[in-house]
């Protein structure tokens, strides 16, 4: 077991450059709370114990002043009503990540709504069509506001509860803290981070703690909902002496299958639901470790002393959501070519209608990434689709860095047999990945890299579904 000093120093060295709704330590359903009155999510300052003792508490921004924000639990098909109260010093919004939502409620500043000024409120009211694991976070200065702690889980429960003993949410994040445990604010606009791998932290947390503990009983079957809220870090997780099965990706069910090579790679913004049979003996512990740069324990299953219950032998599979299948053969082809960044092969980039050489663009505007030669949100959409049209987006990563590509308002899948539905796909350096979607949600929808510093540095666009 690492002390904080060992864990933080090792991680930094390798990293290089619910009871009630508003506390939610236990995960209780609160769907009835949305029926006739809005639930208030107040974005405000607070503190979190991100460091192991005797480390100091860290000042954060959080919904309700806590990190993560409250776990919101609703039933599939419910209409929910939430009121954002902005008690911060910056304008903000809430984006409901992965929900096939009404466009006006998508929370993208400058595209679907104006940012909510300090001291003001905004009401979000929408139905949730899909059961699964989703989350919420700002979409205004998200690279800073999320790094300060603004995010939370939105859990949409199936009409019939799956056969598990516990349903556990685990929200993983990394933090860049200084030697006193404060968030390193001076690096929020770092051009190095923007042009390289993004903002990588030196401290890991699960549910806002340096090492989360999940109480379990031997023999139980649990559903673990993992959410990667890191600005840019791709997590590689190992479950010591356990054999989890993947049962959902980005909120969409998949055929249960074991982890590849025993580890789970999860990119920023992605979610993975795991089914785990707790096989440890009473009184023991089993660790969840992050192993991309060494080994760091980030969470622990802690077995109570009760007599084990019999392990289940029954098969398990979640019921799929109703998503329209794209017509692969007739899908309209759209290219999205990623260029720029450190060591990228690009000379000229268009930004706000003007052509720049890369050095001038970085110096004057802090932009260095491009989609199809354009940096930042262009005036014209990447594509404009008829309602119900099948679209094939060929994403080519011609950069030296991976990118977690997120599509708003839609899920997509690749063409090969059994490909999962996703809303965020990691496209590695040099890769070409083609995804297919049905443009069946009217409005203007953002596409961007969810390495948030890459988005801030130019990797953003949008598409339109007419209606």
C-alpha positions as CSV (number, residue, x, y, z in Angstrom):
1,X,0.0,0.0,0.0
2,X,1.5,3.3,-1.1
3,X,1.5,6.4,1.1
4,X,0.4,9.6,-0.5
5,X,4.0,10.9,-0.9
6,X,5.1,7.7,-2.6
7,X,2.0,7.5,-4.9
8,X,2.1,11.1,-5.9
9,X,5.9,11.2,-6.5
10,X,5.9,8.0,-8.5
11,X,2.9,9.0,-10.5
12,X,4.3,12.4,-11.3
13,X,7.7,11.0,-12.3
14,X,6.1,8.6,-14.8
15,X,3.5,11.0,-16.0
16,X,6.2,13.5,-17.2
17,X,5.1,16.7,-18.4
18,X,-27.1,7.7,-1.4
19,X,-28.9,8.9,1.1
20,X,-30.1,12.2,-0.4
21,X,-29.7,13.6,-3.9
22,X,-27.1,16.3,-3.0
23,X,-24.8,14.1,-1.0
24,X,-25.3,10.7,-2.7
25,X,-22.7,8.6,-0.9
26,X,-25.2,5.8,-1.5
27,X,-26.9,5.4,-4.8
28,X,-30.6,5.8,-4.3
29,X,-33.1,6.5,-7.0
30,X,-34.3,10.0,-7.1
31,X,-36.6,9.9,-10.1
32,X,-39.6,11.0,-8.1
33,X,-37.8,14.3,-7.2
34,X,-38.0,15.4,-10.8
35,X,-41.8,15.0,-11.2
36,X,-43.0,18.5,-10.5
37,X,-40.1,20.7,-9.3
38,X,-36.6,21.2,-10.5
39,X,-33.7,19.8,-8.7
40,X,-31.1,22.5,-8.2
41,X,-27.5,21.9,-9.2
42,X,-25.4,24.7,-7.8
43,X,-22.0,25.2,-9.3
44,X,-19.9,26.7,-6.5
45,X,-16.6,26.4,-4.7
46,X,-15.9,23.7,-2.1
47,X,-13.1,21.5,-0.8
48,X,-12.1,17.9,-1.4
49,X,-9.7,15.5,0.4
50,X,-7.7,14.5,-2.7
51,X,-4.5,13.8,-0.8
52,X,-3.9,11.0,1.7
53,X,-3.4,12.1,5.3
54,X,-1.8,14.4,6.4
55,X,-2.2,16.2,3.1
56,X,-4.2,19.4,3.1
57,X,-7.7,19.7,1.5
58,X,-7.9,21.1,-2.0
59,X,-10.2,24.0,-3.0
60,X,-12.3,22.8,-5.9
61,X,-15.4,23.8,-8.0
62,X,-18.2,21.3,-7.7
63,X,-21.9,20.9,-8.1
64,X,-23.2,21.4,-4.6
65,X,-19.6,22.2,-3.6
66,X,-18.5,18.6,-3.8
67,X,-16.5,16.4,-6.2
68,X,-18.0,14.5,-7.9
69,X,-21.4,16.2,-8.0
70,X,-24.5,14.3,-6.9
71,X,-25.3,11.0,-8.5
72,X,-28.5,11.6,-10.4
73,X,-30.6,8.5,-10.8
74,X,-33.7,8.3,-13.0
75,X,-35.7,5.6,-14.8
76,X,-35.5,5.1,-18.5
77,X,-38.1,7.2,-20.2
78,X,-38.4,9.7,-17.4
79,X,-38.5,13.4,-17.9
80,X,-36.1,15.2,-15.7
81,X,-35.9,18.9,-14.7
82,X,-32.7,20.4,-13.3
83,X,-31.9,24.0,-12.5
84,X,-28.3,25.1,-12.9
85,X,-27.5,27.8,-10.4
86,X,-24.2,29.5,-11.2
87,X,-22.4,30.7,-8.1
88,X,-19.0,30.7,-9.8
89,X,-17.0,33.6,-11.1
90,X,-17.2,32.4,-14.7
91,X,-20.1,31.7,-17.0
92,X,-20.9,28.0,-17.3
93,X,-23.3,25.4,-18.7
94,X,-24.2,21.7,-18.2
95,X,-23.7,19.2,-21.0
96,X,-25.5,15.8,-20.5
97,X,-22.9,13.5,-22.0
98,X,-24.1,10.6,-24.0
99,X,-27.8,11.4,-23.7
100,X,-29.7,11.5,-27.0
101,X,-31.3,14.8,-25.8
102,X,-33.3,17.6,-27.3
103,X,-30.8,19.9,-29.0
104,X,-31.7,23.0,-26.9
105,X,-30.8,21.1,-23.7
106,X,-27.4,19.9,-24.9
107,X,-25.5,22.6,-23.0
108,X,-22.9,23.7,-25.5
109,X,-22.1,27.4,-25.1
110,X,-22.3,29.3,-28.3
111,X,-24.0,26.5,-30.2
112,X,-27.1,25.4,-28.4
113,X,-27.3,28.1,-25.7
114,X,-25.6,31.1,-24.2
115,X,-23.4,30.4,-21.2
116,X,-25.1,31.1,-17.9
117,X,-23.6,34.2,-16.3
118,X,-22.5,34.2,-12.6
119,X,-25.5,34.6,-10.3
120,X,-28.0,33.4,-13.0
121,X,-29.9,30.2,-13.5
122,X,-30.9,27.9,-16.4
123,X,-33.4,25.1,-16.5
124,X,-32.7,21.9,-18.3
125,X,-35.8,19.7,-18.9
126,X,-35.6,16.6,-21.1
127,X,-36.5,12.9,-21.4
128,X,-33.9,10.1,-21.1
129,X,-34.5,7.5,-23.9
130,X,-31.7,5.1,-23.0
131,X,-30.9,3.1,-19.9
132,X,-27.2,3.3,-19.0
133,X,-24.3,5.1,-17.5
134,X,-24.0,8.8,-18.5
135,X,-22.5,11.9,-16.9
136,X,-22.7,15.7,-16.8
137,X,-20.1,18.4,-17.0
138,X,-19.7,22.0,-18.3
139,X,-19.3,23.0,-21.9
140,X,-17.8,26.4,-21.4
141,X,-14.1,26.6,-20.6
142,X,-14.4,22.9,-19.9
143,X,-10.7,22.4,-19.9
144,X,-10.5,24.5,-16.7
145,X,-13.9,23.9,-15.1
146,X,-13.7,20.2,-15.3
147,X,-10.1,20.2,-14.1
148,X,-11.4,22.1,-11.0
149,X,-14.0,19.3,-10.3
150,X,-17.2,20.2,-12.1
151,X,-18.8,16.8,-13.1
152,X,-21.1,14.1,-11.9
153,X,-22.8,10.9,-12.9
154,X,-26.3,10.6,-14.5
155,X,-27.5,7.0,-14.1
156,X,-30.6,5.9,-16.1
157,X,-31.9,2.7,-14.6
158,X,-33.5,-0.1,-16.6
159,X,-37.3,-0.6,-16.2
160,X,-36.5,-3.9,-14.4
161,X,-33.5,-3.9,-12.2
162,X,-30.7,-6.3,-13.2
163,X,-29.9,-9.2,-10.9
164,X,-27.0,-7.6,-8.9
165,X,-26.4,-7.1,-5.2
166,X,-24.8,-3.6,-5.5
167,X,-24.8,-0.9,-8.2
168,X,-21.6,1.1,-7.7
169,X,-20.5,4.3,-9.5
170,X,-16.7,4.9,-9.7
171,X,-15.7,8.2,-11.2
172,X,-12.0,8.4,-12.0
173,X,-10.0,11.6,-12.4
174,X,-6.5,12.9,-12.3
175,X,-5.5,16.3,-10.8
176,X,-2.5,18.5,-11.3
177,X,-1.7,19.8,-7.8
178,X,1.2,21.8,-6.5
179,X,3.3,20.8,-3.5
180,X,0.7,22.3,-1.1
181,X,-2.2,20.3,-2.6
182,X,-3.7,23.3,-4.4
183,X,-4.8,23.0,-8.1
184,X,-2.1,24.2,-10.3
185,X,-3.9,27.1,-11.9
186,X,-1.1,28.7,-13.9
187,X,-1.0,25.7,-16.2
188,X,-4.7,26.0,-17.3
189,X,-3.7,27.8,-20.6
190,X,-0.4,25.9,-21.1
191,X,0.4,25.8,-24.8
192,X,2.6,22.7,-24.1
193,X,-0.4,20.8,-22.8
194,X,-2.6,21.9,-25.7
195,X,0.0,20.8,-28.3
196,X,1.0,17.6,-26.7
197,X,-0.9,15.0,-24.7
198,X,-3.2,17.4,-22.9
199,X,-3.3,18.2,-19.2
200,X,-2.0,15.2,-17.3
201,X,-2.4,15.2,-13.5
202,X,0.0,14.0,-10.8
203,X,-2.7,12.7,-8.4
204,X,-5.4,10.2,-9.1
205,X,-8.8,10.0,-7.4
206,X,-11.9,7.9,-7.5
207,X,-15.1,9.6,-6.3
208,X,-13.0,12.5,-5.1
209,X,-10.8,10.4,-2.8
210,X,-7.2,9.3,-3.1
211,X,-8.3,5.8,-2.5
212,X,-12.0,4.9,-2.6
213,X,-13.2,1.9,-0.6
214,X,-16.2,-0.2,-1.7
215,X,-17.6,-2.4,1.1
216,X,-18.7,-5.8,-0.3
217,X,-19.6,-9.3,0.9
218,X,-18.0,-12.5,-0.4
219,X,-20.1,-14.0,-3.1
220,X,-21.9,-10.9,-4.1
221,X,-22.4,-9.9,-7.7
222,X,-21.8,-6.2,-8.3
223,X,-22.3,-3.8,-11.2
224,X,-19.4,-1.3,-11.3
225,X,-20.0,1.8,-13.5
226,X,-16.7,3.3,-14.4
227,X,-16.5,6.9,-15.7
228,X,-13.2,8.6,-16.9
229,X,-13.5,12.3,-16.2
230,X,-9.8,13.1,-16.7
231,X,-9.1,16.0,-18.9
232,X,-6.8,14.0,-21.1
233,X,-5.5,10.9,-19.5
234,X,-6.2,7.4,-20.9
235,X,-6.5,5.2,-17.9
236,X,-5.3,1.6,-17.8
237,X,-7.0,-0.3,-14.9
238,X,-6.4,-3.7,-13.5
239,X,-8.7,-5.5,-11.0
240,X,-6.4,-7.6,-8.7
241,X,-7.5,-11.2,-8.4
242,X,-10.9,-10.6,-10.0
243,X,-12.4,-11.5,-13.4
244,X,-14.8,-8.7,-14.5
245,X,-17.0,-8.9,-17.5
246,X,-17.7,-5.9,-19.6
247,X,-21.5,-5.5,-20.0
248,X,-21.9,-1.9,-21.4
249,X,-19.8,0.7,-23.2
250,X,-20.8,4.4,-23.2
251,X,-24.1,3.5,-21.7
252,X,-25.0,0.9,-24.4
253,X,-25.2,-2.8,-23.5
254,X,-22.8,-5.3,-25.1
255,X,-22.4,-9.1,-25.1
256,X,-20.6,-9.8,-21.8
257,X,-16.9,-10.4,-22.3
258,X,-13.7,-10.6,-20.4
259,X,-11.1,-7.8,-20.3
260,X,-8.5,-8.0,-23.0
261,X,-5.2,-8.9,-21.4
262,X,-6.7,-8.5,-18.0
263,X,-6.8,-4.6,-18.1
264,X,-9.3,-2.0,-19.0
265,X,-8.3,0.9,-21.2
266,X,-10.7,3.8,-20.9
267,X,-10.3,7.1,-22.6
268,X,-11.5,10.5,-21.4
269,X,-15.3,10.7,-21.4
270,X,-15.8,7.0,-21.9
271,X,-17.8,4.7,-19.6
272,X,-17.5,1.0,-19.0
273,X,-20.0,-1.1,-17.0
274,X,-18.5,-4.2,-15.4
275,X,-20.1,-7.2,-13.8
276,X,-17.9,-8.6,-11.0
277,X,-18.5,-11.7,-8.8
278,X,-16.7,-11.0,-5.5
279,X,-14.6,-14.0,-4.9
280,X,-12.4,-12.8,-2.1
281,X,-12.6,-14.2,1.4
282,X,-14.3,-12.4,4.3
283,X,-12.0,-9.8,5.9
284,X,-9.7,-9.4,2.8
285,X,-9.3,-6.7,0.3
286,X,-8.8,-6.5,-3.5
287,X,-7.4,-3.5,-5.3
288,X,-8.2,-1.6,-8.4
289,X,-4.9,-0.3,-9.8
290,X,-3.9,2.1,-12.5
291,X,-1.0,0.6,-14.4
292,X,-0.2,2.8,-17.4
293,X,2.8,4.4,-15.7
294,X,3.7,1.9,-12.9
295,X,1.2,0.7,-10.4
296,X,-1.0,3.0,-8.3
297,X,-3.8,1.7,-6.1
298,X,-6.8,3.9,-6.6
299,X,-9.7,1.9,-5.0
300,X,-10.2,-1.1,-2.9
301,X,-13.0,-3.7,-2.4
302,X,-13.2,-4.3,1.3
303,X,-14.8,-7.6,2.3
304,X,-16.9,-7.7,5.5
305,X,-16.7,-10.6,8.0
306,X,-20.1,-12.1,7.1
307,X,-20.4,-15.6,5.9
308,X,-20.1,-15.8,2.1
309,X,-23.2,-16.0,0.0
310,X,-23.3,-18.5,-2.9
311,X,-21.8,-17.3,-6.2
312,X,-24.3,-17.0,-9.0
313,X,-24.2,-19.4,-11.9
314,X,-26.8,-17.6,-14.0
315,X,-26.1,-15.9,-17.3
316,X,-26.3,-12.1,-17.4
317,X,-27.0,-9.7,-20.3
318,X,-28.5,-6.2,-20.3
319,X,-31.4,-5.4,-22.6
320,X,-30.4,-3.3,-25.6
321,X,-31.7,0.2,-26.1
322,X,-33.6,1.1,-29.2
323,X,-31.1,2.6,-31.6
324,X,-31.7,2.8,-35.3
325,X,-29.2,0.8,-37.3
326,X,-27.3,2.7,-40.0
327,X,-27.5,1.5,-43.6
328,X,-23.8,0.8,-44.2
329,X,-24.1,0.3,-48.0
330,X,-25.8,3.6,-48.8
331,X,-24.3,5.8,-46.0
332,X,-23.1,9.2,-47.1
333,X,-19.3,9.4,-46.7
334,X,-17.8,12.3,-44.7
335,X,-14.1,12.8,-44.0
336,X,-12.7,14.2,-40.8
337,X,-9.0,14.6,-41.1
338,X,-7.1,15.4,-37.9
339,X,-3.9,17.4,-38.3
340,X,-1.6,19.7,-36.2
341,X,-0.2,19.5,-32.7
342,X,3.4,19.0,-31.7
343,X,5.5,17.3,-34.4
344,X,2.5,17.4,-36.7
345,X,2.8,17.6,-40.5
346,X,0.9,20.8,-41.2
347,X,1.9,24.3,-42.5
348,X,-1.3,26.2,-42.9
349,X,-4.6,26.2,-40.9
350,X,-7.7,28.3,-41.4
351,X,-9.1,30.0,-38.3
352,X,-12.2,32.2,-38.3
353,X,-12.0,32.5,-42.1
354,X,-8.3,33.5,-42.2
355,X,-5.3,31.3,-43.3
356,X,-2.3,31.2,-40.9
357,X,0.9,29.4,-40.8
358,X,1.1,27.2,-37.7
359,X,3.7,29.4,-35.8
360,X,1.6,32.5,-36.3
361,X,-1.6,30.8,-35.3
362,X,-0.1,29.4,-32.1
363,X,1.4,32.8,-31.2
364,X,-1.7,34.9,-31.9
365,X,-4.6,32.6,-31.0
366,X,-3.2,29.6,-29.1
367,X,-4.6,27.2,-31.8
368,X,-2.6,24.4,-33.2
369,X,-5.0,21.5,-34.2
370,X,-7.4,21.2,-37.1
371,X,-10.2,19.2,-38.6
372,X,-10.1,19.3,-42.4
373,X,-7.7,22.2,-42.2
374,X,-9.9,24.3,-39.9
375,X,-9.2,25.2,-36.3
376,X,-12.0,25.8,-33.8
377,X,-15.7,25.9,-34.5
378,X,-16.3,26.8,-38.2
379,X,-19.2,28.8,-39.5
380,X,-20.2,25.9,-41.8
381,X,-21.0,22.4,-40.4
382,X,-18.9,19.4,-41.1
383,X,-22.0,18.0,-42.8
384,X,-25.7,18.7,-43.0
385,X,-28.0,15.6,-42.9
386,X,-31.6,14.8,-43.7
387,X,-33.6,13.3,-40.9
388,X,-32.9,9.6,-40.8
389,X,-30.0,9.7,-43.2
390,X,-27.1,7.3,-42.6
391,X,-23.7,9.0,-42.4
392,X,-20.3,7.4,-42.5
393,X,-17.6,9.5,-40.9
394,X,-14.0,8.5,-41.8
395,X,-11.8,9.8,-39.1
396,X,-8.1,10.0,-40.0
397,X,-5.6,10.7,-37.2
398,X,-2.7,12.3,-39.0
399,X,-1.1,13.6,-35.8
400,X,1.4,12.3,-33.2
401,X,-1.2,12.0,-30.5
402,X,-4.3,9.9,-29.8
403,X,-7.7,11.7,-29.7
404,X,-11.0,10.7,-28.0
405,X,-13.6,11.7,-30.5
406,X,-17.0,12.5,-29.1
407,X,-20.2,13.0,-31.1
408,X,-23.1,14.9,-29.3
409,X,-26.7,13.8,-29.5
410,X,-26.0,10.5,-31.3
411,X,-24.4,7.1,-30.9
412,X,-22.4,5.5,-33.6
413,X,-20.8,2.1,-34.4
414,X,-18.1,0.8,-36.7
415,X,-19.1,-1.6,-39.5
416,X,-17.5,-4.8,-38.4
417,X,-19.7,-7.5,-36.9
418,X,-20.7,-7.0,-33.3
419,X,-19.2,-3.5,-33.1
420,X,-20.4,-1.7,-30.0
421,X,-22.4,1.5,-30.0
422,X,-20.3,4.4,-28.6
423,X,-20.5,8.1,-28.3
424,X,-16.7,8.5,-27.7
425,X,-14.1,6.6,-29.7
426,X,-10.3,6.7,-29.1
427,X,-8.5,7.1,-32.5
428,X,-4.8,6.4,-32.1
429,X,-2.0,8.1,-33.9
430,X,-1.9,7.0,-37.5
431,X,-5.2,5.3,-37.3
432,X,-8.2,5.6,-39.6
433,X,-11.6,4.6,-38.1
434,X,-14.9,4.8,-39.9
435,X,-18.0,5.1,-37.8
436,X,-21.7,5.0,-38.9
437,X,-24.6,6.8,-37.4
438,X,-28.2,7.6,-38.2
439,X,-28.8,11.4,-38.2
440,X,-32.2,11.1,-36.4
441,X,-31.9,13.9,-33.7
442,X,-32.7,17.3,-35.2
443,X,-30.4,20.3,-34.4
444,X,-26.8,21.4,-34.3
445,X,-24.5,18.9,-32.7
446,X,-20.9,19.3,-31.7
447,X,-18.0,16.9,-32.6
448,X,-14.8,17.4,-30.7
449,X,-11.8,15.7,-29.2
450,X,-12.5,15.0,-25.5
451,X,-8.8,15.5,-24.7
452,X,-10.0,18.9,-23.5
453,X,-6.8,20.8,-24.2
454,X,-7.0,19.5,-27.8
455,X,-10.5,20.9,-28.1
456,X,-9.4,24.2,-26.7
457,X,-6.5,24.2,-29.2
458,X,-8.8,23.8,-32.2
459,X,-10.2,20.2,-32.4
460,X,-13.9,21.2,-32.6
461,X,-16.6,21.2,-35.2
462,X,-20.3,20.5,-35.6
463,X,-22.9,18.9,-37.8
464,X,-26.5,19.6,-38.5
465,X,-29.5,17.4,-38.7
466,X,-32.3,19.2,-40.4
467,X,-35.9,18.8,-39.1
